[in-house]
Amino acid sequence: MEQIVEKYRETVKKIQDMQPEAKVVFGAYLYVTAENSAKSTIYNNRRMDALNLEIQKIGG
């Protein structure tokens, strides 16, 4: 998850360096089915919530 968030930070910084007035809009990672969420330690809704929260912090 840290790598994903870091890539978001890098991308936002590049955009801001090139276009300081640009507004960056993020889309959320969507939930997986309850069945898939229960089966996976990586692709589960708890992690999607945590990832979305970290990405939201980048946007301020």
C-alpha positions as CSV (number, residue, x, y, z in Angstrom):
1,M,0.0,0.0,0.0
2,E,2.9,2.4,0.7
3,Q,4.1,2.0,-2.8
4,I,0.8,2.9,-4.3
5,V,0.4,6.0,-2.0
6,E,4.0,7.1,-2.9
7,K,3.2,6.8,-6.6
8,Y,0.2,9.0,-6.1
9,R,2.3,11.6,-4.3
10,E,4.9,11.6,-7.0
11,T,2.3,12.0,-9.7
12,V,0.5,14.8,-7.9
13,K,3.9,16.6,-7.4
14,K,4.7,16.3,-11.1
15,I,1.3,17.7,-12.1
16,Q,1.7,20.6,-9.6
17,D,5.2,21.3,-10.9
18,M,3.9,21.5,-14.4
19,Q,0.5,23.2,-13.7
20,P,0.5,24.8,-10.3
21,E,-3.1,25.9,-10.8
22,A,-4.4,22.5,-11.8
23,K,-7.0,20.8,-9.6
24,V,-6.4,17.1,-9.1
25,V,-9.4,14.9,-8.6
26,F,-9.1,11.4,-7.3
27,G,-11.4,8.5,-7.8
28,A,-11.8,6.0,-5.0
29,Y,-10.8,2.3,-5.1
30,L,-14.0,0.4,-5.1
31,Y,-15.0,-2.5,-2.9
32,V,-14.7,-6.1,-3.9
33,T,-17.5,-8.5,-3.2
34,A,-17.9,-9.7,0.4
35,E,-16.9,-13.2,-0.6
36,N,-13.7,-12.0,-2.2
37,S,-13.0,-9.6,0.6
38,A,-13.3,-12.5,3.1
39,K,-10.9,-14.7,1.1
40,S,-8.0,-12.2,0.5
41,T,-5.6,-10.5,2.8
42,I,-4.6,-8.1,0.0
43,Y,-7.8,-7.4,-2.0
44,N,-10.3,-6.8,0.8
45,N,-12.6,-3.9,1.7
46,R,-10.7,-3.0,4.9
47,R,-7.6,-2.4,2.8
48,M,-9.6,-0.5,0.2
49,D,-10.8,1.8,3.0
50,A,-7.3,2.4,4.3
51,L,-5.9,3.0,0.8
52,N,-8.7,5.5,0.0
53,L,-8.1,7.3,3.3
54,E,-4.3,7.7,2.6
55,I,-4.9,8.9,-1.0
56,Q,-7.5,11.4,0.3
57,K,-4.9,12.9,2.6
58,I,-2.7,13.7,-0.4
59,G,-5.4,15.8,-1.9
60,G,-5.8,17.8,1.2
